[in-house]
Amino acid sequence: MSYLLDKKNKKRKIYKIIIGIIVLFLIFYFWSSIFYGLSSAAHFVFRPIINLGNNIGQKFSDTGAYFYSKKELLLENKNLKNQILNSEADRANYISVVDENNKIKEILGRKKEIDKMILSSILSKPNNSPYDTLIIDVGLDNGLIVGKRVFALGNVPIGYIAEVYDYSSKVILFSNVGEKTEVVINGSGIFMQAVGRGGGNFEMILPRDFILDIGTEVDLPGIDTYILGTVENIISDPRDSFQKALLVSPVNIQELKFVEVER
């Protein structure tokens, strides 16, 4: 009985070995097909994970491209702004040159042919120099001497040369506080004295019964008429035997860039 059982067990073992050999043979023979099948199965199983990884990688790639593009845009924007600023500066400089050129032409166009003037640039104005004074860029090198009158806009007297240096001069304005200038009231032939009040303003002391209209021009005496100022206000007190006329220069000194000095 035991002999029969042993015989059956041996046969089973032989069958298992044979089947194992056949399976190994089949695996080696059909390896590529099985591998492809396994690969397909693995691809199916891991496809969502692979797609997720690809999407995340694409997101990071897109984000990097975004920041890179933004950096390029910021740099380009900065360069464009610099170009605009440079263009505006060039335009402002051009406008300034044209404006100065037009002002010089305007000044020269107002002068008579017999008048000989020295055109000068203003180096310092009252806000940078003491009292009502100017510093101009012509001096002994251009033959200037003390006492020569200084004009603005071609025909408006504003002061006189007080000091002369090698390459510059100091101008005292007629409106300098306390500065006294002999004037004539336009159209009347009456001579008066205008006293500077500063900032292009003057005052004249008149008899109380003297009639002087607002807007009347006051000139420097001479053959040629040069307006010094215009009456802007009259201050009077019935108890006082005099009245005061306030005058203002037709020129705003702060807006001037050039003046002319008589030779």
C-alpha positions as CSV (number, residue, x, y, z in Angstrom):
1,M,0.0,0.0,0.0
2,S,2.8,2.4,0.9
3,Y,4.6,1.4,-2.2
4,L,1.7,2.6,-4.3
5,L,1.6,6.0,-2.5
6,D,5.3,6.5,-3.0
7,K,4.9,5.7,-6.7
8,K,2.1,8.3,-7.1
9,N,4.1,11.0,-5.3
10,K,7.1,10.4,-7.5
11,K,4.8,10.7,-10.6
12,R,3.4,14.0,-9.3
13,K,6.9,15.4,-8.7
14,I,7.9,14.4,-12.2
15,Y,4.8,16.0,-13.6
16,K,5.5,19.2,-11.7
17,I,9.1,19.3,-13.0
18,I,7.9,18.8,-16.5
19,I,5.3,21.5,-16.2
20,G,7.9,23.8,-14.6
21,I,10.2,23.2,-17.6
22,I,7.4,23.9,-20.1
23,V,6.5,27.1,-18.2
24,L,10.1,28.3,-18.2
25,F,10.4,27.5,-21.9
26,L,7.3,29.4,-22.7
27,I,8.4,32.4,-20.6
28,F,11.8,32.6,-22.5
29,Y,10.1,32.0,-25.8
30,F,7.4,34.6,-25.4
31,W,9.5,37.1,-23.2
32,S,9.0,40.1,-25.3
33,S,5.3,39.6,-25.6
34,I,4.9,39.1,-21.9
35,F,7.1,42.0,-21.1
36,Y,5.1,44.2,-23.5
37,G,1.9,43.0,-21.8
38,L,3.3,43.6,-18.4
39,S,4.5,47.0,-19.6
40,S,1.0,47.8,-20.9
41,A,-0.5,46.8,-17.6
42,A,2.0,48.8,-15.7
43,H,1.4,51.8,-18.0
44,F,-2.3,51.5,-17.4
45,V,-1.9,51.3,-13.6
46,F,0.7,54.1,-13.4
47,R,-0.7,56.3,-16.2
48,P,-2.6,58.7,-13.8
49,I,0.5,59.1,-11.6
50,I,2.6,59.8,-14.7
51,N,0.1,62.3,-16.0
52,L,0.0,64.0,-12.6
53,G,3.8,64.2,-12.6
54,N,3.8,65.6,-16.1
55,N,1.2,68.2,-15.2
56,I,3.1,69.3,-12.1
57,G,6.3,69.5,-14.1
58,Q,4.5,71.5,-16.8
59,K,3.1,73.8,-14.1
60,F,6.6,74.4,-12.7
61,S,7.9,75.0,-16.2
62,D,5.1,77.4,-17.0
63,T,5.7,79.2,-13.7
64,G,9.4,79.5,-14.4
65,A,8.6,80.9,-17.9
66,Y,6.2,83.3,-16.3
67,F,8.7,84.7,-13.9
68,Y,11.4,84.8,-16.6
69,S,9.0,86.6,-18.9
70,K,7.9,89.0,-16.2
71,K,11.6,89.8,-15.4
72,E,12.2,90.5,-19.1
73,L,9.1,92.7,-19.3
74,L,10.2,94.7,-16.2
75,L,13.7,95.2,-17.7
76,E,12.2,96.3,-21.0
77,N,9.8,98.6,-19.2
78,K,12.7,100.2,-17.3
79,N,14.6,100.7,-20.5
80,L,11.6,102.3,-22.2
81,K,11.1,104.6,-19.2
82,N,14.8,105.6,-19.4
83,Q,14.4,106.3,-23.2
84,I,11.3,108.4,-22.5
85,L,13.1,110.4,-19.8
86,N,16.1,111.0,-22.1
87,S,13.7,112.0,-24.9
88,E,11.9,114.4,-22.5
89,A,15.2,115.9,-21.4
90,D,16.3,116.4,-25.0
91,R,13.0,118.0,-25.8
92,A,13.1,120.2,-22.7
93,N,16.7,121.3,-23.6
94,Y,15.6,121.9,-27.2
95,I,12.6,124.0,-26.1
96,S,14.9,126.0,-23.7
97,V,17.4,126.7,-26.5
98,V,14.6,127.7,-28.9
99,D,13.0,129.9,-26.2
100,E,16.3,131.6,-25.4
101,N,16.9,132.1,-29.1
102,N,13.5,133.7,-29.6
103,K,14.0,136.0,-26.6
104,I,17.3,137.1,-27.9
105,K,15.8,137.8,-31.3
106,E,12.9,139.7,-29.6
107,I,15.3,141.8,-27.5
108,L,17.5,142.6,-30.5
109,G,14.4,143.4,-32.6
110,R,13.3,146.1,-30.1
111,K,16.5,148.0,-30.3
112,K,17.1,150.8,-32.7
113,E,20.0,150.5,-35.2
114,I,21.9,153.4,-33.6
115,D,21.8,151.7,-30.2
116,K,24.8,149.7,-29.3
117,M,24.3,147.2,-26.5
118,I,26.2,144.4,-25.0
119,L,24.1,141.3,-24.6
120,S,24.8,139.5,-21.3
121,S,23.5,136.5,-19.4
122,I,22.4,136.8,-15.8
123,L,24.6,134.7,-13.4
124,S,22.8,135.6,-10.2
125,K,19.4,137.1,-9.4
126,P,18.0,138.9,-6.3
127,N,17.0,135.6,-4.7
128,N,20.6,134.5,-4.8
129,S,22.4,137.9,-4.4
130,P,21.9,140.6,-1.8
131,Y,19.1,143.1,-2.1
132,D,18.0,144.1,-5.6
133,T,21.2,143.2,-7.5
134,L,22.3,141.1,-10.4
135,I,25.5,139.5,-11.4
136,I,26.1,139.4,-15.2
137,D,28.7,137.6,-17.3
138,V,30.4,140.5,-18.9
139,G,33.0,142.9,-17.4
140,L,36.3,144.5,-18.2
141,D,36.8,141.9,-21.0
142,N,33.9,143.6,-22.8
143,G,34.9,147.2,-21.9
144,L,32.2,147.8,-19.3
145,I,32.5,150.7,-17.0
146,V,30.7,151.7,-13.8
147,G,27.5,153.8,-14.3
148,K,26.3,152.3,-17.6
149,R,22.6,151.5,-17.7
150,V,21.3,148.0,-17.9
151,F,18.1,147.2,-19.9
152,A,15.7,144.2,-20.0
153,L,13.6,143.1,-22.9
154,G,15.6,145.5,-25.2
155,N,14.1,148.8,-24.0
156,V,13.2,148.7,-20.3
157,P,15.8,150.2,-17.9
158,I,16.2,148.2,-14.8
159,G,19.5,149.3,-13.2
160,Y,23.1,150.4,-13.7
161,I,26.6,148.9,-13.5
162,A,27.9,149.4,-9.9
163,E,31.0,147.2,-10.0
164,V,33.1,145.8,-12.8
165,Y,35.3,142.7,-12.6
166,D,37.4,140.9,-15.2
167,Y,34.6,138.7,-16.5
168,S,31.5,139.8,-14.7
169,S,29.8,142.8,-13.3
170,K,27.4,143.8,-10.5
171,V,24.2,145.5,-11.3
172,I,22.2,147.6,-8.9
173,L,18.5,147.7,-9.8
174,F,16.6,150.9,-9.8
175,S,14.1,149.2,-7.5
176,N,16.7,148.5,-4.8
177,V,15.4,149.7,-1.5
178,G,16.2,153.3,-1.0
179,E,17.7,153.8,-4.5
180,K,16.7,157.2,-5.8
181,T,16.1,157.7,-9.6
182,E,15.2,160.9,-11.4
183,V,12.1,160.3,-13.6
184,V,9.7,162.2,-15.7
185,I,5.9,161.7,-15.7
186,N,5.0,160.7,-19.2
187,G,3.2,163.3,-21.2
188,S,3.5,166.0,-18.5
189,G,7.2,167.0,-18.6
190,I,7.1,167.0,-14.8
191,F,10.2,165.7,-13.1
192,M,10.0,163.7,-9.9
193,Q,12.1,161.3,-7.9
194,A,11.3,157.6,-7.7
195,V,12.5,155.6,-4.7
196,G,13.0,151.9,-4.8
197,R,10.9,149.7,-2.5
198,G,12.4,146.4,-3.6
199,G,11.2,143.6,-5.9
200,G,10.6,145.9,-8.9
201,N,8.5,148.4,-6.9
202,F,8.9,152.2,-6.5
203,E,7.2,155.0,-4.7
204,M,6.9,158.7,-5.4
205,I,6.0,161.5,-2.9
206,L,3.6,164.0,-4.5
207,P,1.7,167.1,-3.4
208,R,-1.8,166.2,-2.2
209,D,-3.5,168.3,-4.9
210,F,-1.4,166.7,-7.7
211,I,-3.6,164.5,-9.8
212,L,-2.0,161.3,-11.1
213,D,-4.0,158.6,-12.7
214,I,-3.6,154.9,-12.2
215,G,-1.7,153.4,-15.2
216,T,0.3,156.5,-15.9
217,E,3.8,155.7,-17.1
218,V,6.9,157.1,-15.5
219,D,10.0,157.3,-17.7
220,L,13.7,158.0,-17.4
221,P,14.6,161.5,-18.7
222,G,16.3,161.7,-22.1
223,I,15.8,162.0,-25.8
224,D,14.6,158.4,-26.0
225,T,11.6,157.3,-23.9
226,Y,12.4,154.4,-21.6
227,I,9.6,153.4,-19.2
228,L,10.7,152.8,-15.6
229,G,7.4,151.9,-14.1
230,T,3.6,152.3,-14.1
231,V,1.5,153.9,-11.4
232,E,-0.4,151.1,-9.7
233,N,-1.9,152.8,-6.6
234,I,-2.2,156.1,-4.9
235,I,-2.1,156.4,-1.1
236,S,-3.4,159.6,0.5
237,D,-4.5,160.9,3.9
238,P,-6.6,164.0,4.2
239,R,-4.5,165.0,7.2
240,D,-1.3,164.8,5.2
241,S,-0.2,167.5,2.8
242,F,1.4,164.8,0.6
243,Q,0.3,161.7,-1.2
244,K,2.3,158.6,-2.2
245,A,2.2,157.0,-5.7
246,L,3.2,153.3,-5.9
247,L,4.8,152.2,-9.1
248,V,5.7,148.8,-10.5
249,S,8.2,147.8,-13.1
250,P,6.9,146.3,-16.4
251,V,9.6,143.6,-16.0
252,N,9.6,140.6,-13.7
253,I,13.3,140.2,-12.8
254,Q,12.9,136.6,-11.8
255,E,11.8,135.6,-15.4
256,L,14.9,137.3,-17.0
257,K,17.7,135.3,-18.5
258,F,19.4,138.1,-20.4
259,V,20.0,141.8,-20.1
260,E,21.7,144.4,-22.2
261,V,24.3,147.0,-21.1
262,E,24.8,150.2,-23.0
263,R,28.3,150.8,-24.3
